[in-house]
Protein backbone atom coordinates (compact mmCIF):
# COMPACT_ATOMS: atom_id res chain seq x y z
CA UNK A 1 0.00 0.00 0.00
CA UNK A 2 1.18 3.47 -0.80
CA UNK A 3 0.05 7.02 -0.06
CA UNK A 4 -2.55 6.93 -2.86
CA UNK A 5 -4.16 3.80 -1.43
CA UNK A 6 -4.34 5.48 1.97
CA UNK A 7 -5.98 8.58 0.46
CA UNK A 8 -8.57 6.47 -1.39
CA UNK A 9 -9.42 4.57 1.79
CA UNK A 10 -9.67 7.78 3.83
CA UNK A 11 -12.09 9.31 1.30
CA UNK A 12 -14.23 6.16 1.31
CA UNK A 13 -14.37 6.23 5.09
CA UNK A 14 -15.88 9.69 4.93
CA UNK A 15 -18.29 8.72 2.13
CA UNK A 16 -18.56 5.04 1.25
CA UNK A 17 -20.80 5.92 -1.68
CA UNK A 18 -18.29 8.28 -3.32
CA UNK A 19 -17.91 7.54 -7.00
CA UNK A 20 -14.59 6.59 -8.52
CA UNK A 21 -14.75 9.84 -10.51
CA UNK A 22 -15.18 11.94 -7.37
CA UNK A 23 -12.33 10.13 -5.60
CA UNK A 24 -10.13 10.56 -8.68
CA UNK A 25 -10.75 14.33 -8.68
CA UNK A 26 -9.95 14.54 -4.96
CA UNK A 27 -6.65 12.66 -5.19
CA UNK A 28 -5.58 13.92 -8.65
CA UNK A 29 -5.48 10.68 -10.65
CA UNK A 30 -7.65 9.12 -13.37
CA UNK A 31 -10.90 7.34 -12.63
CA UNK A 32 -9.39 4.14 -14.07
CA UNK A 33 -6.53 4.34 -11.58
CA UNK A 34 -8.99 4.62 -8.68
CA UNK A 35 -11.09 1.75 -10.06
CA UNK A 36 -8.01 -0.52 -10.38
CA UNK A 37 -6.69 0.43 -6.94
CA UNK A 38 -10.07 -0.12 -5.29
CA UNK A 39 -10.53 -3.47 -7.07
CA UNK A 40 -7.10 -4.58 -5.77
CA UNK A 41 -7.77 -3.30 -2.24
CA UNK A 42 -11.04 -5.23 -2.03
CA UNK A 43 -9.65 -8.35 -3.74
CA UNK A 44 -6.68 -8.40 -1.35
CA UNK A 45 -9.07 -8.08 1.63
CA UNK A 46 -7.54 -4.74 2.64
CA UNK A 47 -10.91 -2.96 2.66
CA UNK A 48 -14.59 -3.88 2.71
CA UNK A 49 -17.17 -1.40 1.52
CA UNK A 50 -20.02 -1.69 4.04
CA UNK A 51 -22.89 0.30 5.48
CA UNK A 52 -22.41 1.35 9.11
CA UNK A 53 -25.86 1.51 10.68
CA UNK A 54 -26.96 4.19 13.10
CA UNK A 55 -28.47 1.86 15.69
CA UNK A 56 -30.53 4.63 17.31
CA UNK A 57 -32.23 5.40 13.98
CA UNK A 58 -32.96 1.68 13.58
CA UNK A 59 -34.91 1.64 16.86
CA UNK A 60 -32.19 0.54 19.26
CA UNK A 61 -32.61 3.06 22.07
CA UNK A 62 -29.98 1.32 24.22
CA UNK A 63 -26.50 0.40 23.03
CA UNK A 64 -23.83 -1.05 25.25
CA UNK A 65 -20.31 -2.36 25.19
CA UNK A 66 -20.10 -5.57 27.20
CA UNK A 67 -16.79 -6.95 28.46
CA UNK A 68 -16.76 -10.68 29.17
CA UNK A 69 -14.36 -12.84 31.09
CA UNK A 70 -14.43 -16.46 29.99
CA UNK A 71 -13.20 -19.79 31.26
CA UNK A 72 -9.79 -21.02 30.13
CA UNK A 73 -9.74 -21.74 26.41
CA UNK A 74 -13.35 -20.57 25.95
CA UNK A 75 -12.83 -17.13 24.39
CA UNK A 76 -13.34 -18.18 20.77
CA UNK A 77 -16.35 -20.36 21.54
CA UNK A 78 -18.01 -17.58 23.56
CA UNK A 79 -17.24 -15.01 20.86
CA UNK A 80 -18.74 -17.24 18.16
CA UNK A 81 -21.89 -17.72 20.24
CA UNK A 82 -22.19 -13.97 20.75
CA UNK A 83 -21.57 -13.29 17.05
CA UNK A 84 -24.57 -15.47 16.17
CA UNK A 85 -26.95 -13.26 18.19
CA UNK A 86 -28.80 -10.60 16.18
CA UNK A 87 -28.38 -8.09 19.03
CA UNK A 88 -24.59 -8.28 18.64
CA UNK A 89 -23.18 -5.76 16.19
CA UNK A 90 -19.47 -6.14 16.97
CA UNK A 91 -17.67 -9.01 18.66
CA UNK A 92 -13.93 -9.22 19.31
CA UNK A 93 -11.62 -11.54 21.22
CA UNK A 94 -9.23 -9.28 23.12
CA UNK A 95 -6.35 -9.09 25.55
CA UNK A 96 -6.43 -7.45 28.96
CA UNK A 97 -9.01 -7.70 31.72
CA UNK A 98 -11.69 -8.98 29.32
CA UNK A 99 -11.43 -11.89 26.94
CA UNK A 100 -14.26 -10.78 24.65
CA UNK A 101 -16.07 -7.53 23.92
CA UNK A 102 -19.49 -7.29 22.32
CA UNK A 103 -21.28 -4.13 21.18
CA UNK A 104 -25.01 -4.73 21.40
CA UNK A 105 -28.06 -2.74 20.41
CA UNK A 106 -31.37 -3.22 22.20
CA UNK A 107 -34.75 -1.53 22.14
CA UNK A 108 -34.60 -0.49 25.80
CA UNK A 109 -32.68 -0.76 29.07
CA UNK A 110 -35.10 -3.52 30.04
CA UNK A 111 -34.26 -5.31 26.79
CA UNK A 112 -30.56 -5.00 27.61
CA UNK A 113 -31.14 -6.55 31.03
CA UNK A 114 -33.07 -9.41 29.46
CA UNK A 115 -30.34 -9.89 26.84
CA UNK A 116 -27.66 -10.09 29.55
CA UNK A 117 -29.62 -12.55 31.69
CA UNK A 118 -31.16 -14.83 29.08
CA UNK A 119 -28.84 -14.65 26.06
CA UNK A 120 -25.34 -13.77 27.30
CA UNK A 121 -25.29 -15.17 30.84
CA UNK A 122 -26.36 -18.63 29.68
CA UNK A 123 -23.54 -19.06 27.16
CA UNK A 124 -21.22 -21.85 28.27
CA UNK A 125 -17.86 -20.40 29.27
CA UNK A 126 -19.06 -16.95 30.33
CA UNK A 127 -17.79 -16.32 33.85
CA UNK A 128 -18.31 -12.58 34.32
CA UNK A 129 -19.62 -9.60 32.40
CA UNK A 130 -19.34 -5.87 32.82
CA UNK A 131 -21.67 -3.62 30.85
CA UNK A 132 -20.91 -0.10 29.69
CA UNK A 133 -24.05 1.67 28.45
CA UNK A 134 -23.44 4.30 25.78
CA UNK A 135 -24.68 7.70 26.91
CA UNK A 136 -23.81 9.47 23.68
CA UNK A 137 -21.87 8.62 20.55
CA UNK A 138 -19.21 11.10 19.46
CA UNK A 139 -17.75 9.25 16.47
CA UNK A 140 -18.96 6.46 14.22
CA UNK A 141 -16.74 4.92 11.52
CA UNK A 142 -16.43 1.50 9.98
CA UNK A 143 -12.83 1.18 11.05
CA UNK A 144 -9.46 2.81 11.39
CA UNK A 145 -9.16 6.28 9.93
CA UNK A 146 -5.95 6.56 7.96
C-alpha angles and dihedrals in degrees: 000000000000137000092279092055090051091051092050091050092047091052092049090051089058093045117010090186095057111132122239088245093055092047090048091054091049095051098034102243135107123281089242090057091053091046092051093045093048092047089053094045092053094041091051090050092242093126138016120201105222141155114250107210124220097228093199091057089049091058100265101132092175125051124175142177110225122198115203132195113204138194119267111294093003101103097098094044092049091046092051091050091050092046090058092059115096091219090062114090099169129020126179136172106225146178126242130046092341127053096201136020124200127187108208134186121207136173094241146354087263089054090051091052091050091048091052094048102039105026108027103028093054096055110114110249098028108127103166139000134196119194126209112192115209111239095183136350117231100177135020122185135148092239148317116354110225 
